[in-house]
Each structure stands twice: as C-alpha cells, then as structure tokens.
Amino acid sequence: MFIFNAYAQSTSTVGSATDFIQTYGLFILMITVLYFFMIRPQLKRQKEHRNMLTTLTKGDEVLTSGGIMGKVSRVGDVYIRVELCDSTEVTVQKNAISTILPKGTIKSL
C-alpha cells in the first residue's frame, strides 16, 4: 500500500560539462568579481602607501590618521617625529601617516 516503485537512474555523460558550468560557474564568477573589485584595489592602495612612507623625508608636511598635521623633524625606521608647532614634537609610527601634504599647507591655516 505505501511501497512505491523504485526506478534506476540513467547514467549519461553527455550533460557532464553543462552540469559543471552550472554548478561551479557562479562560484568562479563571484571569486573573479571579488578579486577585481575588492582585493586588487586594496593591494594597489597598500603598495602606494608603502611607497609614500619610503619617500618620507625631513621637512615634509604630513597628516596622521588621527588628524594631526605637522612637519616631519626626524625619520627613523619605525617611528618619526612630527613637529606640531615651534616647541612641540610628537613621536608617531610611520604607519600612522595617512598623507603627505603639499608644501606650505600648514602655514596657510
């Protein structure tokens, strides 16, 4: 009464390539979009920031990630000293520098 007939599945190799594309195609497309829209631009920004930090020299006007503007008075391997005004200097990590400002920016404020 409750027993149903069991039918064997047919085995065909004709649709295997189509099944692969349908199954993994969306996944591969998502990985590709993720790489070109998220990972690649982030790597490019990191490379530009690293190059900016290597070209940092004494006398450059900088803006830190905390919003402090000042002039670089000493550059070390990991830390730099930023002069905020005539008698005030702050030591910050190089990674905390977000941008190098154009010359004369601090005096124009």
The first five atom37 places (N, CA, C, CB, O) and aatype in JSON, in Angstrom:
{
  "aatype": [12, 13, 9, 13, 2, 0, 18, 0, 5, 15, 16, 15, 16, 19, 7, 15, 0, 16, 3, 13, 9, 5, 16, 18, 7, 10, 13, 9, 10, 12, 9, 16, 19, 10, 18, 13, 13, 12, 9, 1, 14, 5, 10, 11, 1, 5, 11, 6, 8, 1, 2, 12, 10, 16, 16, 10, 16, 11, 7, 3, 6, 19, 10, 16, 15, 7, 7, 9, 12, 7, 11, 19, 15, 1, 19, 7, 3, 19, 18, 9, 1, 19, 6, 10, 4, 3, 15, 16, 6, 19, 16, 19, 5, 11, 2, 0, 9, 15, 16, 9, 10, 14, 11, 7, 16, 9, 11, 15, 10],
  "atom_mask": [
    [1, 1, 1, 1, 1],
    [1, 1, 1, 1, 1],
    [1, 1, 1, 1, 1],
    [1, 1, 1, 1, 1],
    [1, 1, 1, 1, 1],
    [1, 1, 1, 1, 1],
    [1, 1, 1, 1, 1],
    [1, 1, 1, 1, 1],
    [1, 1, 1, 1, 1],
    [1, 1, 1, 1, 1],
    [1, 1, 1, 1, 1],
    [1, 1, 1, 1, 1],
    [1, 1, 1, 1, 1],
    [1, 1, 1, 1, 1],
    [1, 1, 1, 0, 1],
    [1, 1, 1, 1, 1],
    [1, 1, 1, 1, 1],
    [1, 1, 1, 1, 1],
    [1, 1, 1, 1, 1],
    [1, 1, 1, 1, 1],
    [1, 1, 1, 1, 1],
    [1, 1, 1, 1, 1],
    [1, 1, 1, 1, 1],
    [1, 1, 1, 1, 1],
    [1, 1, 1, 0, 1],
    [1, 1, 1, 1, 1],
    [1, 1, 1, 1, 1],
    [1, 1, 1, 1, 1],
    [1, 1, 1, 1, 1],
    [1, 1, 1, 1, 1],
    [1, 1, 1, 1, 1],
    [1, 1, 1, 1, 1],
    [1, 1, 1, 1, 1],
    [1, 1, 1, 1, 1],
    [1, 1, 1, 1, 1],
    [1, 1, 1, 1, 1],
    [1, 1, 1, 1, 1],
    [1, 1, 1, 1, 1],
    [1, 1, 1, 1, 1],
    [1, 1, 1, 1, 1],
    [1, 1, 1, 1, 1],
    [1, 1, 1, 1, 1],
    [1, 1, 1, 1, 1],
    [1, 1, 1, 1, 1],
    [1, 1, 1, 1, 1],
    [1, 1, 1, 1, 1],
    [1, 1, 1, 1, 1],
    [1, 1, 1, 1, 1],
    [1, 1, 1, 1, 1],
    [1, 1, 1, 1, 1],
    [1, 1, 1, 1, 1],
    [1, 1, 1, 1, 1],
    [1, 1, 1, 1, 1],
    [1, 1, 1, 1, 1],
    [1, 1, 1, 1, 1],
    [1, 1, 1, 1, 1],
    [1, 1, 1, 1, 1],
    [1, 1, 1, 1, 1],
    [1, 1, 1, 0, 1],
    [1, 1, 1, 1, 1],
    [1, 1, 1, 1, 1],
    [1, 1, 1, 1, 1],
    [1, 1, 1, 1, 1],
    [1, 1, 1, 1, 1],
    [1, 1, 1, 1, 1],
    [1, 1, 1, 0, 1],
    [1, 1, 1, 0, 1],
    [1, 1, 1, 1, 1],
    [1, 1, 1, 1, 1],
    [1, 1, 1, 0, 1],
    [1, 1, 1, 1, 1],
    [1, 1, 1, 1, 1],
    [1, 1, 1, 1, 1],
    [1, 1, 1, 1, 1],
    [1, 1, 1, 1, 1],
    [1, 1, 1, 0, 1],
    [1, 1, 1, 1, 1],
    [1, 1, 1, 1, 1],
    [1, 1, 1, 1, 1],
    [1, 1, 1, 1, 1],
    [1, 1, 1, 1, 1],
    [1, 1, 1, 1, 1],
    [1, 1, 1, 1, 1],
    [1, 1, 1, 1, 1],
    [1, 1, 1, 1, 1],
    [1, 1, 1, 1, 1],
    [1, 1, 1, 1, 1],
    [1, 1, 1, 1, 1],
    [1, 1, 1, 1, 1],
    [1, 1, 1, 1, 1],
    [1, 1, 1, 1, 1],
    [1, 1, 1, 1, 1],
    [1, 1, 1, 1, 1],
    [1, 1, 1, 1, 1],
    [1, 1, 1, 1, 1],
    [1, 1, 1, 1, 1],
    [1, 1, 1, 1, 1],
    [1, 1, 1, 1, 1],
    [1, 1, 1, 1, 1],
    [1, 1, 1, 1, 1],
    [1, 1, 1, 1, 1],
    [1, 1, 1, 1, 1],
    [1, 1, 1, 1, 1],
    [1, 1, 1, 0, 1],
    [1, 1, 1, 1, 1],
    [1, 1, 1, 1, 1],
    [1, 1, 1, 1, 1],
    [1, 1, 1, 1, 1],
    [1, 1, 1, 1, 1]
  ],
  "atom_positions": [
    [[0.79, -1.17, 0.0], [0.0, 0.0, 0.0], [0.85, 1.27, 0.0], [-0.91, -0.02, 1.17], [0.6, 2.17, -0.8]],
    [[1.88, 1.35, 0.9], [2.73, 2.52, 0.99], [4.07, 2.33, 0.31], [2.94, 2.89, 2.41], [4.94, 3.2, 0.41]],
    [[4.26, 1.25, -0.37], [5.53, 0.97, -1.01], [5.45, 1.49, -2.45], [5.87, -0.55, -0.98], [4.55, 1.16, -3.21]],
    [[6.45, 2.34, -2.79], [6.5, 2.92, -4.13], [7.49, 2.16, -4.99], [6.87, 4.41, -4.06], [8.38, 1.47, -4.49]],
    [[7.32, 2.28, -6.26], [8.23, 1.61, -7.18], [9.56, 2.36, -7.22], [7.61, 1.52, -8.6], [9.57, 3.59, -7.22]],
    [[10.65, 1.64, -7.25], [11.97, 2.23, -7.33], [12.46, 2.13, -8.76], [12.96, 1.55, -6.35], [12.46, 1.06, -9.36]],
    [[12.89, 3.27, -9.3], [13.39, 3.29, -10.67], [14.88, 3.61, -10.65], [12.6, 4.33, -11.54], [15.31, 4.45, -9.86]],
    [[15.64, 2.98, -11.48], [17.08, 3.22, -11.56], [17.33, 4.51, -12.34], [17.81, 2.02, -12.22], [16.62, 4.82, -13.29]],
    [[18.35, 5.24, -11.91], [18.72, 6.47, -12.59], [19.54, 6.13, -13.81], [19.49, 7.41, -11.67], [20.36, 5.21, -13.78]],
    [[19.32, 6.86, -14.86], [20.13, 6.63, -16.06], [21.46, 7.33, -15.91], [19.39, 7.12, -17.34], [21.53, 8.43, -15.35]],
    [[22.51, 6.73, -16.4], [23.83, 7.34, -16.35], [24.19, 7.81, -17.75], [24.89, 6.35, -15.81], [24.37, 7.0, -18.66]],
    [[24.29, 9.13, -17.89], [24.7, 9.66, -19.19], [25.83, 10.64, -18.97], [23.51, 10.34, -19.94], [25.8, 11.4, -18.0]],
    [[26.82, 10.65, -19.83], [27.97, 11.55, -19.73], [27.83, 12.74, -20.66], [29.24, 10.81, -20.04], [28.76, 13.54, -20.76]],
    [[26.7, 12.87, -21.32], [26.51, 13.96, -22.28], [26.4, 15.29, -21.57], [25.25, 13.72, -23.13], [26.98, 16.27, -22.04]],
    [[25.71, 15.37, -20.48], [25.48, 16.64, -19.79], [26.48, 16.95, -18.72], [0.0, 0.0, 0.0], [26.23, 17.87, -17.94]],
    [[27.58, 16.27, -18.6], [28.52, 16.48, -17.51], [29.21, 17.84, -17.6], [29.55, 15.38, -17.5], [29.42, 18.48, -16.57]],
    [[29.57, 18.3, -18.78], [30.21, 19.61, -18.92], [29.24, 20.73, -18.59], [30.76, 19.79, -20.34], [29.61, 21.71, -17.95]],
    [[28.02, 20.58, -19.01], [26.99, 21.58, -18.7], [26.7, 21.61, -17.22], [25.71, 21.3, -19.49], [26.53, 22.68, -16.64]],
    [[26.64, 20.46, -16.6], [26.41, 20.41, -15.16], [27.56, 21.07, -14.4], [26.25, 18.95, -14.7], [27.32, 21.76, -13.4]],
    [[28.78, 20.89, -14.84], [29.93, 21.52, -14.19], [29.84, 23.04, -14.28], [31.25, 21.03, -14.83], [30.07, 23.73, -13.29]],
    [[29.5, 23.55, -15.45], [29.4, 25.0, -15.64], [28.27, 25.56, -14.78], [29.16, 25.35, -17.13], [28.43, 26.62, -14.16]],
    [[27.16, 24.89, -14.73], [26.04, 25.37, -13.92], [26.36, 25.3, -12.44], [24.8, 24.56, -14.21], [25.96, 26.18, -11.67]],
    [[27.07, 24.29, -12.04], [27.36, 24.11, -10.62], [28.45, 25.07, -10.14], [27.77, 22.68, -10.34], [28.29, 25.72, -9.11]],
    [[29.54, 25.16, -10.86], [30.69, 25.94, -10.4], [30.87, 27.27, -11.12], [31.93, 25.13, -10.56], [31.72, 28.06, -10.73]],
    [[30.09, 27.53, -12.14], [30.24, 28.77, -12.9], [29.96, 30.0, -12.08], [0.0, 0.0, 0.0], [30.72, 30.97, -12.14]],
    [[28.88, 29.99, -11.3], [28.55, 31.14, -10.47], [29.61, 31.36, -9.39], [27.17, 30.94, -9.83], [29.96, 32.5, -9.09]],
    [[30.11, 30.29, -8.82], [31.14, 30.4, -7.8], [32.42, 31.02, -8.38], [31.45, 29.02, -7.21], [33.01, 31.9, -7.75]],
    [[32.84, 30.58, -9.55], [34.03, 31.12, -10.19], [33.83, 32.58, -10.57], [34.39, 30.3, -11.44], [34.74, 33.39, -10.43]],
    [[32.63, 32.92, -11.03], [32.31, 34.31, -11.37], [32.36, 35.2, -10.13], [30.92, 34.4, -12.03], [32.86, 36.32, -10.19]],
    [[31.84, 34.73, -9.02], [31.86, 35.51, -7.79], [33.29, 35.75, -7.29], [31.04, 34.81, -6.7], [33.61, 36.84, -6.84]],
    [[34.13, 34.74, -7.37], [35.53, 34.89, -6.95], [36.24, 35.9, -7.85], [36.26, 33.53, -7.0], [37.02, 36.72, -7.36]],
    [[35.98, 35.86, -9.14], [36.6, 36.79, -10.09], [36.17, 38.22, -9.81], [36.25, 36.39, -11.53], [37.0, 39.13, -9.78]],
    [[34.89, 38.43, -9.59], [34.38, 39.78, -9.29], [34.96, 40.28, -7.98], [32.84, 39.79, -9.23], [35.35, 41.44, -7.88]],
    [[35.02, 39.42, -6.98], [35.59, 39.79, -5.69], [37.04, 40.22, -5.84], [35.48, 38.62, -4.7], [37.47, 41.2, -5.22]],
    [[37.8, 39.5, -6.64], [39.21, 39.84, -6.83], [39.36, 41.21, -7.5], [39.9, 38.77, -7.66], [40.14, 42.04, -7.03]],
    [[38.63, 41.45, -8.6], [38.83, 42.68, -9.36], [38.21, 43.91, -8.7], [38.27, 42.52, -10.73], [38.68, 45.02, -8.95]],
    [[37.18, 43.76, -7.88], [36.53, 44.91, -7.27], [36.92, 45.16, -5.83], [35.08, 44.76, -7.35], [36.69, 46.26, -5.32]],
    [[37.5, 44.18, -5.15], [37.85, 44.38, -3.75], [39.32, 44.14, -3.44], [37.01, 43.5, -2.9], [39.97, 44.99, -2.84]],
    [[39.85, 43.01, -3.83], [41.2, 42.63, -3.42], [42.25, 43.41, -4.19], [41.42, 41.14, -3.63], [43.18, 43.95, -3.58]],
    [[42.12, 43.49, -5.49], [43.13, 44.15, -6.32], [43.26, 45.65, -6.0], [42.79, 43.97, -7.78], [44.39, 46.12, -5.88]],
    [[42.16, 46.42, -5.87], [42.32, 47.84, -5.49], [42.93, 48.03, -4.12], [40.97, 48.53, -5.54], [43.69, 48.97, -3.91]],
    [[42.61, 47.14, -3.17], [43.2, 47.26, -1.84], [44.7, 47.01, -1.88], [42.53, 46.28, -0.88], [45.46, 47.71, -1.2]],
    [[45.15, 46.03, -2.64], [46.58, 45.78, -2.78], [47.29, 46.96, -3.43], [46.82, 44.51, -3.6], [48.42, 47.29, -3.06]],
    [[46.63, 47.6, -4.39], [47.21, 48.76, -5.06], [47.35, 49.93, -4.07], [46.34, 49.17, -6.26], [48.37, 50.62, -4.09]],
    [[46.33, 50.16, -3.21], [46.41, 51.22, -2.22], [47.51, 50.94, -1.2], [45.06, 51.39, -1.5], [48.22, 51.86, -0.78]],
    [[47.66, 49.69, -0.79], [48.72, 49.33, 0.16], [50.09, 49.59, -0.43], [48.59, 47.87, 0.57], [50.99, 50.06, 0.26]],
    [[50.27, 49.28, -1.71], [51.55, 49.5, -2.38], [51.86, 50.99, -2.47], [51.55, 48.87, -3.78], [53.0, 51.4, -2.25]],
    [[50.85, 51.81, -2.8], [51.05, 53.26, -2.87], [51.4, 53.83, -1.5], [49.8, 53.96, -3.42], [52.27, 54.7, -1.4]],
    [[50.75, 53.35, -0.43], [51.03, 53.83, 0.92], [52.44, 53.44, 1.34], [50.0, 53.28, 1.91], [53.15, 54.25, 1.95]],
    [[52.84, 52.22, 1.03], [54.2, 51.77, 1.36], [55.25, 52.62, 0.62], [54.38, 50.27, 0.99], [56.27, 52.97, 1.21]],
    [[55.01, 52.94, -0.65], [55.93, 53.78, -1.41], [55.97, 55.2, -0.83], [55.54, 53.82, -2.88], [57.03, 55.82, -0.79]],
    [[54.81, 55.71, -0.39], [54.76, 57.04, 0.21], [55.61, 57.08, 1.49], [53.31, 57.45, 0.5], [56.32, 58.06, 1.73]],
    [[55.52, 56.03, 2.29], [56.27, 56.02, 3.55], [57.78, 55.91, 3.31], [55.81, 54.86, 4.43], [58.56, 56.43, 4.1]],
    [[58.18, 55.25, 2.24], [59.62, 55.15, 1.96], [60.18, 56.46, 1.44], [59.9, 54.03, 0.96], [61.37, 56.72, 1.61]],
    [[59.37, 57.3, 0.81], [59.84, 58.58, 0.29], [59.7, 59.7, 1.31], [59.08, 58.93, -0.97], [60.02, 60.85, 0.99]],
    [[59.25, 59.41, 2.51], [59.06, 60.41, 3.55], [60.42, 60.95, 4.0], [58.29, 59.81, 4.75], [61.32, 60.19, 4.35]],
    [[60.57, 62.28, 3.98], [61.85, 62.9, 4.37], [61.59, 64.01, 5.38], [62.59, 63.46, 3.14], [60.46, 64.42, 5.61]],
    [[62.67, 64.48, 5.97], [62.6, 65.57, 6.93], [62.11, 66.84, 6.21], [63.98, 65.81, 7.6], [62.57, 67.16, 5.12]],
    [[61.18, 67.55, 6.84], [60.64, 68.77, 6.27], [59.3, 68.58, 5.56], [0.0, 0.0, 0.0], [58.64, 69.56, 5.22]],
    [[58.9, 67.33, 5.33], [57.6, 67.08, 4.7], [56.47, 67.42, 5.67], [57.48, 65.61, 4.24], [56.59, 67.2, 6.87]],
    [[55.41, 67.96, 5.13], [54.22, 68.23, 5.94], [53.27, 67.05, 5.79], [53.53, 69.58, 5.51], [52.95, 66.64, 4.67]],
    [[52.83, 66.49, 6.94], [52.06, 65.26, 6.91], [50.76, 65.41, 7.69], [52.88, 64.1, 7.47], [50.59, 66.32, 8.51]],
    [[49.84, 64.49, 7.4], [48.58, 64.36, 8.13], [48.52, 62.93, 8.64], [47.34, 64.71, 7.22], [48.63, 61.98, 7.87]],
    [[48.34, 62.78, 9.96], [48.27, 61.44, 10.53], [46.85, 60.91, 10.45], [48.76, 61.44, 12.0], [45.91, 61.65, 10.14]],
    [[46.69, 59.62, 10.71], [45.36, 59.02, 10.68], [44.49, 59.54, 11.82], [45.47, 57.5, 10.75], [43.27, 59.41, 11.76]],
    [[45.09, 60.11, 12.84], [44.35, 60.71, 13.95], [43.95, 62.14, 13.69], [0.0, 0.0, 0.0], [43.23, 62.73, 14.5]],
    [[44.39, 62.72, 12.59], [44.02, 64.09, 12.23], [45.03, 65.14, 12.64], [0.0, 0.0, 0.0], [44.74, 66.33, 12.55]],
    [[46.2, 64.74, 13.07], [47.23, 65.7, 13.48], [48.05, 66.11, 12.26], [48.15, 65.1, 14.57], [48.55, 65.26, 11.52]],
    [[48.18, 67.43, 12.07], [49.0, 67.94, 10.97], [50.29, 68.49, 11.55], [48.25, 69.05, 10.16], [50.29, 69.13, 12.61]],
    [[51.39, 68.22, 10.87], [52.66, 68.73, 11.34], [53.75, 68.53, 10.32], [0.0, 0.0, 0.0], [53.53, 67.99, 9.23]],
    [[54.94, 68.98, 10.69], [56.11, 68.88, 9.82], [57.04, 67.82, 10.38], [56.84, 70.25, 9.69], [57.29, 67.78, 11.59]],
    [[57.56, 66.96, 9.53], [58.46, 65.88, 9.95], [59.8, 66.48, 10.34], [58.64, 64.82, 8.83], [60.42, 67.21, 9.56]],
    [[60.25, 66.18, 11.58], [61.54, 66.69, 12.03], [62.61, 65.62, 12.09], [61.39, 67.33, 13.39], [63.8, 65.93, 12.03]],
    [[62.2, 64.34, 12.2], [63.17, 63.26, 12.22], [62.49, 61.99, 11.72], [63.76, 63.05, 13.65], [61.35, 61.71, 12.09]],
    [[63.19, 61.23, 10.88], [62.64, 60.0, 10.31], [63.49, 58.83, 10.77], [62.59, 60.06, 8.75], [64.71, 58.83, 10.6]],
    [[62.84, 57.82, 11.36], [63.51, 56.6, 11.77], [62.99, 55.43, 10.95], [0.0, 0.0, 0.0], [62.27, 55.62, 9.96]],
    [[63.35, 54.23, 11.37], [62.88, 53.04, 10.67], [61.4, 52.8, 10.9], [63.67, 51.83, 11.1], [60.65, 52.52, 9.96]],
    [[60.97, 52.9, 12.17], [59.59, 52.59, 12.52], [58.84, 53.85, 12.96], [59.54, 51.54, 13.63], [57.65, 53.99, 12.68]],
    [[59.53, 54.77, 13.63], [58.9, 55.97, 14.18], [59.43, 57.22, 13.49], [59.15, 56.05, 15.69], [60.54, 57.24, 12.97]],
    [[58.59, 58.26, 13.51], [59.02, 59.58, 13.04], [58.61, 60.6, 14.09], [58.41, 59.93, 11.63], [57.69, 60.37, 14.88]],
    [[59.3, 61.73, 14.08], [58.93, 62.84, 14.97], [58.27, 63.9, 14.13], [60.17, 63.41, 15.74], [58.8, 64.32, 13.1]],
    [[57.1, 64.34, 14.6], [56.32, 65.35, 13.9], [56.28, 66.6, 14.76], [54.89, 64.85, 13.58], [55.88, 66.55, 15.92]],
    [[56.7, 67.71, 14.18], [56.69, 68.99, 14.88], [55.34, 69.65, 14.64], [57.86, 69.92, 14.39], [54.97, 69.95, 13.5]],
    [[54.6, 69.87, 15.74], [53.27, 70.45, 15.63], [53.33, 71.98, 15.61], [52.39, 69.98, 16.79], [52.65, 72.62, 14.81]],
    [[54.15, 72.54, 16.48], [54.42, 73.97, 16.48], [55.89, 74.15, 16.85], [53.47, 74.75, 17.48], [56.64, 73.18, 16.84]],
    [[56.32, 75.35, 17.17], [57.74, 75.61, 17.38], [58.36, 74.77, 18.49], [57.94, 77.07, 17.68], [59.5, 74.32, 18.34]],
    [[57.66, 74.55, 19.59], [58.27, 73.85, 20.72], [57.61, 72.5, 21.03], [58.21, 74.72, 21.93], [57.92, 71.9, 22.05]],
    [[56.73, 72.02, 20.18], [56.02, 70.78, 20.46], [56.3, 69.75, 19.37], [54.51, 71.03, 20.57], [56.06, 69.99, 18.19]],
    [[56.82, 68.59, 19.81], [57.07, 67.48, 18.89], [56.38, 66.23, 19.42], [58.6, 67.23, 18.71], [56.29, 66.02, 20.63]],
    [[55.9, 65.41, 18.5], [55.2, 64.18, 18.85], [55.87, 63.05, 18.08], [53.67, 64.26, 18.53], [56.22, 63.21, 16.91]],
    [[56.04, 61.9, 18.74], [56.57, 60.72, 18.08], [55.4, 59.84, 17.66], [57.56, 59.94, 19.0], [54.55, 59.5, 18.48]],
    [[55.34, 59.48, 16.38], [54.28, 58.62, 15.87], [54.9, 57.51, 15.03], [53.25, 59.44, 15.03], [56.03, 57.62, 14.56]],
    [[54.14, 56.45, 14.84], [54.6, 55.37, 13.96], [54.45, 55.81, 12.52], [53.8, 54.07, 14.22], [53.58, 56.61, 12.18]],
    [[55.31, 55.29, 11.67], [55.24, 55.62, 10.24], [53.9, 55.2, 9.64], [56.38, 54.95, 9.49], [53.36, 55.89, 8.78]],
    [[53.36, 54.07, 10.1], [52.1, 53.58, 9.55], [50.93, 54.51, 9.85], [51.8, 52.21, 10.08], [49.89, 54.42, 9.2]],
    [[51.09, 55.4, 10.84], [50.02, 56.32, 11.19], [49.92, 57.51, 10.24], [50.22, 56.82, 12.61], [48.96, 58.27, 10.3]],
    [[50.89, 57.67, 9.36], [50.85, 58.77, 8.39], [49.89, 58.39, 7.28], [52.27, 59.09, 7.82], [50.05, 57.36, 6.63]],
    [[48.88, 59.23, 7.06], [47.91, 58.92, 6.0], [48.23, 59.63, 4.7], [46.51, 59.3, 6.45], [48.05, 59.05, 3.63]],
    [[48.71, 60.87, 4.76], [49.07, 61.58, 3.53], [50.22, 62.54, 3.76], [47.88, 62.35, 2.97], [50.46, 63.0, 4.88]],
    [[50.92, 62.81, 2.69], [51.92, 63.87, 2.68], [51.25, 65.08, 2.03], [53.24, 63.44, 1.91], [50.78, 65.01, 0.89]],
    [[51.22, 66.18, 2.77], [50.53, 67.38, 2.29], [51.45, 68.2, 1.39], [50.05, 68.23, 3.47], [52.67, 68.08, 1.48]],
    [[50.88, 69.03, 0.51], [51.71, 69.92, -0.3], [52.45, 70.93, 0.58], [50.84, 70.66, -1.35], [51.96, 71.3, 1.65]],
    [[53.61, 71.36, 0.12], [54.42, 72.32, 0.88], [53.62, 73.61, 1.1], [55.75, 72.62, 0.15], [52.96, 74.1, 0.19]],
    [[53.7, 74.16, 2.32], [53.03, 75.4, 2.64], [51.59, 75.24, 3.13], [0.0, 0.0, 0.0], [50.92, 76.24, 3.36]],
    [[51.13, 74.05, 3.28], [49.75, 73.82, 3.72], [49.54, 74.25, 5.17], [49.39, 72.33, 3.56], [48.52, 74.85, 5.51]],
    [[50.5, 73.96, 6.02], [50.33, 74.26, 7.45], [50.39, 75.76, 7.7], [51.41, 73.54, 8.27], [49.65, 76.26, 8.55]],
    [[51.23, 76.49, 7.0], [51.33, 77.93, 7.22], [50.1, 78.67, 6.7], [52.57, 78.47, 6.55], [49.79, 79.76, 7.18]],
    [[49.39, 78.09, 5.73], [48.23, 78.76, 5.17], [47.01, 78.62, 6.07], [47.93, 78.21, 3.8], [45.99, 79.28, 5.83]],
    [[47.09, 77.78, 7.1], [45.96, 77.62, 8.0], [46.04, 78.7, 9.01], [45.93, 76.24, 8.67], [45.18, 78.78, 9.89]]
  ]
}
